[in-house]
Amino acid sequence: MAVSDPFHLAIQVRDIDEAREFYGNFLGCPEGRSSESWVDFDLYGHQFVCHLNPGLKDAADAAHKNPVDGHGVPVPHFGVVLEMDAWEALAEKLKSHGVKFEIEPYIRFKGEPGEQATMFFKDPSGNALEFKAFKDRESQLFKKA
């Protein structure tokens, strides 16, 4: 998927090889440049960088949860808005590999403007990710009620 204005996001991880396994091998993000202390990934057309923090135990230690739809949404979090079929395939892959969800895949705002599929899970370093999808991403992504 090509993105006309890709974002750049850098996060901290506790182990570069663990990040390569999770983002590169498991999620399928192609690797770009790297060194011993950081690695670039192509996260659905965006420049995503994992920086080594060897003292990091769990990034979730600095996070909190915000109540949304009766769920505790981890903050901070990041992710990608996918096409619905890609979101469904990723949800099945995560389930089949036994990934523990922070928030199980479900549909928010069902039958309302902005209806969306969403799910939350963490990487091995404890960084929270949200992947979501809309039936009609172009018209619904920023739709107000």
C-alpha positions in Angstrom: 0.0 0.0 0.0 1.5 3.3 -1.0 1.0 6.3 1.2 1.3 9.8 -0.2 2.4 11.4 3.0 3.9 8.7 5.2 4.5 9.3 8.9 7.7 8.7 10.8 7.3 7.0 14.2 10.1 5.9 16.5 9.6 3.8 19.6 11.8 2.1 22.2 12.2 -1.6 22.4 14.1 -3.8 24.8 15.7 -6.1 22.2 16.4 -5.4 18.5 16.3 -9.1 17.5 13.0 -9.5 19.3 11.6 -6.4 17.4 12.9 -7.8 14.1 11.1 -11.1 14.8 7.8 -9.4 15.7 7.6 -6.6 13.2 9.7 -8.1 10.4 8.9 -11.8 10.5 5.5 -12.0 12.3 3.8 -8.8 11.0 5.6 -8.9 7.7 7.1 -5.4 7.7 10.0 -5.1 5.3 13.3 -4.0 7.0 15.1 -0.9 5.8 18.3 0.6 7.2 19.6 -0.5 10.6 22.5 -0.4 13.1 23.2 -2.2 16.3 20.9 0.2 18.2 18.0 0.8 15.8 16.1 -0.7 12.8 13.8 0.9 10.2 10.6 -1.0 9.1 8.1 -0.3 6.3 4.9 -0.3 8.4 2.3 -0.3 5.6 4.1 2.5 3.8 5.2 4.4 6.9 8.7 4.8 8.3 8.7 3.0 11.6 11.8 2.8 13.7 12.6 0.7 16.7 15.3 2.1 18.9 17.1 -0.1 21.5 16.6 0.8 25.1 18.4 -2.1 26.9 17.1 -1.0 30.3 13.5 -1.1 29.1 11.5 -3.8 30.9 8.0 -3.1 29.6 6.9 0.0 27.8 3.4 -0.5 29.3 4.8 0.6 32.7 4.6 4.2 31.5 1.1 3.8 29.9 -2.3 4.3 31.3 -5.8 3.2 30.1 -8.5 5.5 29.0 -12.1 4.3 29.2 -13.7 4.0 25.7 -16.8 1.9 25.0 -16.4 0.0 28.3 -12.8 -1.0 27.4 -9.5 0.3 28.9 -7.7 1.7 25.9 -3.9 1.7 26.4 -2.3 5.2 25.9 0.0 5.7 24.2 -0.7 3.4 21.3 -0.2 3.4 17.5 -1.2 1.4 14.5 -2.6 1.5 11.0 -6.0 1.9 9.4 -6.3 -1.1 7.1 -8.7 -2.2 4.5 -11.4 -4.5 6.0 -10.2 -7.7 4.4 -6.6 -7.0 5.6 -7.8 -6.3 9.1 -9.8 -9.5 9.2 -6.8 -11.5 8.0 -4.5 -9.9 10.6 -7.1 -10.6 13.3 -7.2 -14.2 12.3 -3.4 -14.5 12.2 -3.1 -12.9 15.6 -5.7 -15.3 17.1 -4.2 -18.4 15.4 -0.8 -17.5 16.9 -2.2 -17.0 20.4 -1.5 -13.3 20.6 -3.0 -11.9 23.8 -5.3 -9.0 23.0 -5.6 -6.0 25.2 -9.0 -5.5 23.5 -10.3 -8.3 21.4 -11.3 -7.6 17.8 -14.7 -6.0 17.6 -16.9 -3.4 15.8 -17.3 0.1 17.3 -20.2 2.5 16.4 -22.1 -0.3 14.7 -24.7 1.2 12.4 -23.5 4.7 13.1 -21.2 7.1 11.2 -17.6 6.1 11.7 -18.4 2.4 12.2 -15.1 0.6 12.5 -13.4 -2.6 13.3 -10.7 -2.4 16.0 -8.3 -4.5 18.1 -5.5 -3.8 20.5 -2.4 -5.9 21.3 1.1 -5.3 22.5 4.5 -6.0 21.0 7.1 -8.0 23.0 8.4 -4.8 24.5 5.0 -3.8 25.8 4.2 -1.1 23.2 0.5 -1.0 22.5 -0.8 -1.3 19.0 -4.3 -0.6 17.5 -5.2 -1.8 14.1 -8.6 -0.7 12.7 -10.6 -0.8 9.5 -13.7 0.9 8.0 -16.1 -0.5 5.4 -15.6 2.8 3.5 -12.3 4.2 4.8 -12.3 7.3 2.6 -15.7 8.6 3.8 -15.7 7.3 7.3 -12.3 7.8 8.7 -13.0 11.3 10.1 -16.8 11.1 10.0 -18.6 12.9 12.9 -21.8 11.6 14.4 
